[in-house]
Amino acid sequence: MAKLQAGVLTREQAIGHGFGAPSLRRLVRDGHWQRLARGVYLTSPLKPDWTANAWAGVLIGGDQARLGGLAAAYQERLTEPPDELLVLVPHTIQRENMPPWMFRRERTEVRRPMSLGSPPRSRVEDTILDLCDPDFPGSDLRTPADWIADAVQKRLTTTARLRRVLAGRRKVPRRRLLESLLDDVGAGAQSRLELTYLNDVERPHGLPRGTRQRSTRNRVGRSFQDVRYEDYGVIAELDGVSTHAGANSFRDMRRDNAALLDGAVTLRYGRHDLFTDPCGVAWQVGELLIGRGWQGMVTSCLRCRDRRSASG
């Protein structure tokens, strides 16, 4: 059993497997085992790793305890291992916080009772919606857009599943924001950059709706284009880092060149462009679209007008 729990056992489990109380005291006294908390032991003299501490927290919490928040998100590979481990326990259970564990009582109507994994954790949809709550521990690490887009992009869940779980929760801060984000991600925006492009560049400036994550096969093989304006042969690629090095930069260049040979022009923008000057991006994209046959007009958004007022 200890192997299944990262080397961690409760006192009851150890006694159930033939260890008496004197044997437990002797193992701890001689340095073979460690007492991590009252009634919880690590069956090794080595420093407990993250998983051992996670198991210890769940065992301290009791039969229905499970990891939540950033600890559960780490198990889904959505974030780095947190120093503090959040353990969800039934509302009727009271546990005192002690590093590295923080215990949070949960009501049965908020999250689905089913747990997954080893150690057990909240379901990924509940984990994501918890971390989108500004009052939930760890929610400030990333934006709701980041949590939702990352989970969907990694195929851990879908917008339909998230929407069903969201609808089942009675009290949800920023519910309308989350519903809007789910609409956008469901339409194909798969990262915070793509959501920013959609909400700060394309929509407020009246640009035509592009196709998201379009799969295409060209001279360099199959690739996915972030935003493509099919009727005008314009592609917008959104890069999460300011520069690409080595093989990645050559891959992007080959892909852009292949698109150009097929009659499409690629504009490439990074985080700095989208977060500091979305209006400039919009006007540049619009100018190219007009030059390639779009009959519409780029419209000024509130940010455009505020900037003109400040400069005038």
C-alpha positions as CSV (number, residue, x, y, z in Angstrom):
1,M,0.0,0.0,0.0
2,A,2.9,2.4,0.8
3,K,4.1,2.1,-2.8
4,L,0.7,3.1,-4.1
5,Q,0.7,6.2,-1.9
6,A,4.2,7.5,-2.6
7,G,5.6,5.8,0.5
8,V,3.0,7.4,2.9
9,L,0.8,5.4,5.3
10,T,-1.6,6.3,8.0
11,R,-1.3,4.8,11.5
12,E,-4.5,2.8,10.9
13,Q,-3.1,1.4,7.6
14,A,0.2,0.4,9.1
15,I,-1.5,-1.4,12.0
16,G,-3.8,-3.1,9.6
17,H,-0.7,-4.5,7.8
18,G,0.7,-5.9,11.0
19,F,2.7,-3.0,12.6
20,G,2.1,-2.5,16.2
21,A,2.3,0.9,18.0
22,P,5.7,0.0,19.6
23,S,7.1,-0.9,16.1
24,L,5.9,2.4,14.7
25,R,7.6,4.4,17.5
26,R,10.8,2.4,17.0
27,L,10.9,2.9,13.2
28,V,10.5,6.7,13.7
29,R,13.0,6.8,16.6
30,D,15.6,4.9,14.6
31,G,15.2,7.2,11.6
32,H,13.8,4.6,9.2
33,W,10.4,6.3,9.0
34,Q,9.3,9.9,9.5
35,R,6.2,11.3,11.1
36,L,4.8,13.9,8.7
37,A,1.7,14.7,10.8
38,R,-0.2,13.1,13.6
39,G,-1.0,9.6,12.5
40,V,0.7,9.9,9.1
41,Y,4.1,8.4,8.3
42,L,6.6,8.4,5.4
43,T,8.2,5.0,5.2
44,S,11.6,6.4,4.2
45,P,14.3,8.5,5.8
46,L,14.6,10.7,2.7
47,K,13.0,14.1,2.3
48,P,9.4,13.7,1.1
49,D,8.8,14.7,-2.5
50,W,5.8,16.7,-3.8
51,T,3.7,13.5,-4.4
52,A,4.4,12.2,-1.0
53,N,3.3,15.5,0.6
54,A,0.2,15.4,-1.6
55,W,-0.7,12.0,-0.4
56,A,0.0,13.0,3.2
57,G,-2.4,15.9,2.8
58,V,-5.1,13.7,1.4
59,L,-4.7,11.1,4.1
60,I,-4.8,13.8,6.8
61,G,-8.0,15.1,5.2
62,G,-9.7,11.8,5.5
63,D,-11.6,9.3,3.3
64,Q,-13.3,11.9,1.0
65,A,-10.4,14.4,0.8
66,R,-8.9,15.3,-2.5
67,L,-6.5,17.8,-4.0
68,G,-7.9,21.0,-5.5
69,G,-6.8,24.3,-7.0
70,L,-3.2,24.6,-8.1
71,A,-2.3,21.1,-6.7
72,A,-5.0,19.5,-8.9
73,A,-3.9,21.7,-11.8
74,Y,-0.3,20.5,-11.5
75,Q,-1.5,16.9,-11.7
76,E,-3.1,17.9,-15.0
77,R,0.2,19.5,-16.2
78,L,-1.4,22.9,-16.3
79,T,1.1,24.6,-13.9
80,E,4.2,24.1,-12.0
81,P,4.1,22.2,-8.6
82,P,2.8,24.7,-6.0
83,D,4.6,25.0,-2.7
84,E,1.3,25.0,-0.8
85,L,-1.0,22.1,-1.4
86,L,-4.7,22.7,-1.3
87,V,-6.8,19.8,0.1
88,L,-10.5,19.8,-0.3
89,V,-12.4,18.1,2.6
90,P,-16.2,17.6,3.2
91,H,-17.9,20.5,4.8
92,T,-18.5,18.6,8.0
93,I,-14.7,18.0,8.5
94,Q,-12.5,20.5,10.2
95,R,-8.7,20.4,9.7
96,E,-6.1,22.9,10.8
97,N,-3.8,24.3,8.2
98,M,-0.1,23.4,8.5
99,P,2.6,23.9,6.0
100,P,2.6,22.7,3.3
101,W,-1.1,21.9,3.5
102,M,-4.1,24.2,3.4
103,F,-7.5,22.6,4.0
104,R,-10.6,24.0,2.5
105,R,-14.1,22.7,3.3
106,E,-16.4,22.1,0.3
107,R,-20.1,21.7,0.0
108,T,-21.3,18.8,-2.1
109,E,-23.4,20.9,-4.4
110,V,-20.5,23.0,-5.7
111,R,-18.2,20.3,-7.2
112,R,-18.9,16.8,-8.5
113,P,-18.2,14.2,-5.9
114,M,-16.2,12.0,-8.2
115,S,-12.5,12.2,-7.8
116,L,-9.7,11.1,-10.2
117,G,-6.1,10.2,-10.1
118,S,-3.6,9.1,-7.5
119,P,-3.6,11.0,-5.2
120,P,-7.3,11.8,-5.8
121,R,-8.1,15.3,-7.2
122,S,-11.0,17.4,-8.3
123,R,-12.2,16.9,-11.8
124,V,-10.5,19.1,-14.4
125,E,-13.6,21.1,-15.1
126,D,-14.1,21.9,-11.4
127,T,-10.4,22.7,-11.0
128,I,-10.5,25.2,-13.9
129,L,-13.7,26.9,-12.8
130,D,-12.3,27.1,-9.2
131,L,-9.2,28.9,-10.5
132,C,-11.3,31.3,-12.5
133,D,-12.8,32.5,-9.2
134,P,-10.9,35.6,-8.0
135,D,-11.4,34.6,-4.4
136,F,-10.1,31.0,-4.8
137,P,-6.5,30.3,-3.6
138,G,-4.1,30.4,-6.6
139,S,-6.5,32.1,-9.0
140,D,-4.1,35.1,-9.4
141,L,-1.4,33.0,-11.0
142,R,-3.1,33.2,-14.4
143,T,-6.1,34.8,-16.1
144,P,-9.4,32.9,-16.6
145,A,-8.6,33.1,-20.3
146,D,-5.3,31.3,-19.8
147,W,-6.8,28.6,-17.6
148,I,-9.7,27.8,-20.0
149,A,-7.7,28.1,-23.3
150,D,-4.8,25.9,-21.9
151,A,-7.1,23.2,-20.7
152,V,-9.0,23.0,-23.9
153,Q,-5.9,23.3,-26.1
154,K,-4.3,20.3,-24.2
155,R,-7.5,18.4,-24.7
156,L,-8.1,17.9,-21.0
157,T,-11.7,19.0,-21.4
158,T,-14.0,20.7,-23.9
159,T,-15.9,24.0,-23.8
160,A,-19.1,22.0,-23.8
161,R,-18.1,20.1,-20.6
162,L,-17.0,23.3,-18.9
163,R,-20.3,25.0,-19.9
164,R,-22.3,22.1,-18.4
165,V,-20.3,22.3,-15.1
166,L,-20.6,26.1,-15.0
167,A,-24.4,25.9,-15.5
168,G,-24.6,23.5,-12.6
169,R,-23.0,25.9,-10.2
170,R,-25.4,28.3,-8.4
171,K,-23.0,31.1,-7.4
172,V,-20.2,31.9,-9.9
173,P,-18.3,35.2,-9.8
174,R,-17.9,36.7,-13.3
175,R,-20.2,34.1,-14.8
176,R,-20.9,36.2,-18.0
177,L,-17.1,36.7,-18.5
178,L,-16.6,32.9,-18.3
179,E,-19.5,32.2,-20.7
180,S,-18.0,34.7,-23.2
181,L,-14.6,33.1,-22.9
182,L,-16.1,29.7,-23.5
183,D,-17.8,31.1,-26.6
184,D,-14.5,32.4,-27.9
185,V,-12.5,29.3,-27.2
186,G,-15.3,27.2,-28.7
187,A,-15.0,29.3,-31.9
188,G,-11.4,28.2,-32.2
189,A,-9.3,30.7,-30.1
190,Q,-6.9,28.4,-28.3
191,S,-4.6,30.7,-26.3
192,R,-4.6,34.0,-24.5
193,L,-2.9,35.6,-27.6
194,E,-5.7,34.4,-29.8
195,L,-8.4,35.6,-27.4
196,T,-6.7,39.0,-27.2
197,Y,-6.6,39.1,-31.0
198,L,-10.2,38.3,-31.2
199,N,-11.5,40.6,-28.5
200,D,-9.0,43.6,-28.9
201,V,-8.1,43.5,-32.5
202,E,-10.7,41.8,-34.7
203,R,-14.1,42.6,-33.1
204,P,-13.7,46.2,-31.9
205,H,-12.2,47.3,-35.2
206,G,-14.8,45.7,-37.5
207,L,-12.5,43.3,-39.2
208,P,-14.0,40.3,-41.0
209,R,-14.2,37.1,-38.9
210,G,-11.1,34.9,-39.5
211,T,-11.0,31.2,-39.4
212,R,-9.1,29.9,-36.3
213,Q,-6.6,27.1,-36.2
214,R,-7.1,26.2,-39.9
215,S,-5.4,23.0,-40.8
216,T,-3.5,23.3,-44.1
217,R,-1.1,21.2,-46.2
218,N,1.5,23.0,-48.3
219,R,5.0,22.5,-49.6
220,V,6.4,22.0,-46.1
221,G,3.7,19.7,-44.8
222,R,0.7,20.1,-42.6
223,S,0.4,23.0,-40.2
224,F,-2.2,25.0,-38.3
225,Q,-2.7,28.7,-39.0
226,D,-3.8,30.9,-36.0
227,V,-6.1,33.2,-38.0
228,R,-6.8,33.0,-41.7
229,Y,-8.9,35.3,-43.8
230,E,-9.6,32.9,-46.6
231,D,-11.3,35.2,-49.0
232,Y,-8.4,37.6,-49.0
233,G,-5.4,35.3,-48.7
234,V,-4.3,36.9,-45.4
235,I,-2.9,35.0,-42.4
236,A,-2.2,36.3,-38.9
237,E,0.3,34.2,-36.9
238,L,0.5,35.0,-33.2
239,D,3.7,34.1,-31.4
240,G,3.9,33.6,-27.7
241,V,7.6,34.7,-27.5
242,S,9.2,37.7,-29.0
243,T,11.7,35.8,-31.0
244,H,12.2,32.2,-32.1
245,A,15.6,30.6,-32.1
246,G,17.1,27.9,-34.2
247,A,14.9,25.3,-35.8
248,N,11.7,27.0,-34.8
249,S,12.5,30.3,-36.6
250,F,13.4,28.3,-39.8
251,R,10.2,26.3,-39.5
252,D,8.1,29.5,-39.3
253,M,10.0,31.1,-42.2
254,R,9.5,28.0,-44.3
255,R,5.8,28.0,-43.5
256,D,5.4,31.7,-44.3
257,N,7.3,31.3,-47.5
258,A,5.1,28.3,-48.5
259,A,2.0,30.3,-47.8
260,L,3.3,33.1,-50.0
261,L,3.9,30.7,-52.8
262,D,0.3,29.6,-52.5
263,G,-0.8,33.2,-52.8
264,A,-1.3,34.1,-49.1
265,V,0.5,36.8,-47.1
266,T,1.4,36.2,-43.5
267,L,1.5,38.9,-40.8
268,R,3.2,37.8,-37.6
269,Y,2.6,39.4,-34.2
270,G,4.0,38.8,-30.7
271,R,2.8,39.4,-27.1
272,H,4.2,43.0,-27.1
273,D,2.2,43.9,-30.2
274,L,-1.1,42.5,-29.1
275,F,-0.9,43.6,-25.4
276,T,0.4,47.1,-26.0
277,D,-0.8,48.1,-29.4
278,P,-3.8,46.0,-30.5
279,C,-5.2,49.0,-32.4
280,G,-2.0,49.3,-34.5
281,V,-2.2,45.6,-35.3
282,A,-5.9,46.0,-36.3
283,W,-5.1,48.9,-38.7
284,Q,-2.2,47.1,-40.2
285,V,-4.2,43.9,-40.8
286,G,-7.1,46.0,-42.1
287,E,-4.9,47.8,-44.6
288,L,-3.6,44.5,-46.0
289,L,-7.2,43.1,-46.2
290,I,-8.4,46.2,-48.1
291,G,-5.4,45.9,-50.4
292,R,-6.4,42.3,-51.2
293,G,-10.1,43.0,-51.9
294,W,-11.9,43.5,-48.6
295,Q,-14.7,46.0,-49.2
296,G,-15.2,46.9,-45.6
297,M,-13.6,49.6,-43.4
298,V,-11.5,49.5,-40.2
299,T,-13.5,51.2,-37.4
300,S,-12.0,53.1,-34.5
301,C,-12.6,51.5,-31.1
302,L,-12.7,53.4,-27.8
303,R,-9.0,52.8,-27.3
304,C,-8.2,54.3,-30.7
305,R,-10.3,57.4,-29.8
306,D,-8.8,57.8,-26.4
307,R,-5.3,57.6,-27.9
308,R,-6.1,60.3,-30.5
309,S,-7.6,62.5,-27.8
310,A,-4.5,62.1,-25.6
311,S,-2.2,62.9,-28.5
312,G,-4.3,65.8,-29.7
